[in-house]
Amino acid sequence: MSQILCMLKIKKFILQAVGAVAILFAGSAHALLPIETLDSVKGAKAYLIQTKSLPIIDVEVSIDAGSRYDPEQKSGLASLVAQLMTLGAGAGKAGLTEAQIADQIADLGASITTSASGERAVLRLRSLSRVDLRDQVSQLAALLLAKPSYDQKVVEREKQRLSTALLEAKTKPETVLQQRLRKAVYGSYPLANYPTPKTVAAISAGDLRHFHNTFYRGDRITVNIVGDLDRAQANAIVNTLLSGLPPTGPTIAALPALQQSPLEPIGQRELRIPFDTQQAHIAMGMTAITRSNPDYFPLIVGNYILGGGGFVSRLMAEVREKRGLAYSVSSYFAPGKDAGYFEAGMQTKKQQAALGLDVMQKTISQFIADGPSEAELLAAKSNLVNGYPLRLDSNRKLLDNLSAITWNELPLDTMETWTKQVEAVTLPQIKAAFQKHLDMNRMQIVVVGADQ
């Protein structure tokens, strides 16, 4: 009973601290805390933002081990490798089952999560900064990182669970839309692939261990820390987290170069998929910039005007306000470290799909040709700059920003200069950037569920 009460007190304290963090950050949003470079451990890079206001630490371990490294016939491998790290670790008496891991995390009033995206796998932990608690959480996370057990029974159970989720997802038009669009945009590049029950069934526990042994190592890792600790304490955490991992490993084959979406006639770029759904789901997209591209800010500011600004965007005005074709329509850039993506999309009545697609195409085409107006640019800059403090008003948001900066190898003062770079964007820069990086003759189009 005393253990349960202790856990409840710890969790209550964390919730109170998290609730207070927005107030604390609101007063200091323009006095950004510096990013410190920590000591390299086993070839890994490590960074710290000290936030002394709250007794909490947030840590992220990013591993260059995303799904782009999946063998095509075993798509889903990277995700399973990451997901199963918290479901068993170690061996013999020192080993932990998934239940024991969950109990330890709960007892410490902490959280540990794992996931994998296209580019990287991520382990995140949150703990109170009290030395005994943070040390125990770090030691547990180190065990999960270095020695996941990949027990055969757990692997088969999770494979079945994933396969069931994939089958269910195929009944959703938005899933079909995204899968087919990414395939059309990325072509032969690995990010075009997505897991299926067949590819998941082909994955063995041995495949999981081999992938982990190949990719989970110091020279492919970046550690980011935000919270109530100093440089020496942060270095100690990095050392603990990476203590069980090797510094290097076997040679990894280079990924193929990402090819720009090809110039094609509309008949070869448009795919219509019959689907039993209430509305037609429409999307168009093409390859775009990486995050480090010098045109990032003109494109982000321009896209806020085009389709990223909600009710004040061009697409919303043309599609919803003037014609009532959709409740929502938007566009966005998704720039990564090595690949980038642009997409615009909407849902509309089946019988209005052709009109909705035509309006969306013409609006984007006109924006590429002419760019925004001066009034639109001023309004976009104001909204982006004034809203920027909300991107930094908690430890987790700071960690998100720190992660984006270090993963994409951006200047460490990016958070400090972000608003200045937004304010410096000009009309000619937006027009030139959109004309350089977007082309309606390269735009891949997928329509799911429209009347034939």
Secondary structure, DSSP 8 states (H G I E B T S, - for coil): -HHHHHHHHHHHHHHHHHHHHHHHHHTTTTS----EE---BTTBEEEEEE-TTSSEEEEEEEES--GGGS-GGGTTHHHHHHHGGGSEE--GGG-EEHHHHHHHHHHTT-EEEEEE-SS-EEEEEEEE--HHHHHHHHHHHHHHHH-B---HHHHHHHHHHHHHHHHHHTTSHHHHHHHHHHHHHHTTSGGG----HHHHHT--HHHHHHHHHHH-SGGGEEEEEEES--HHHHHHHHHHHTTTS-S--S---------------HHHHEEEE----SEEEEEEEEEE--TT-TTHHHHHHHHIIIIISGGGSHHHIIIIITT---S-EEEEE---SS-EEEEEEEEEEGGGHHHHHHHHHHHHHHHHHH---HHHHHHHHHHHHHHGGGGSSSHHHHHHHHHHHHHTT--TTHHHHHHHHHHT--HHHHHHHHHHH--TTT-EEEEES---
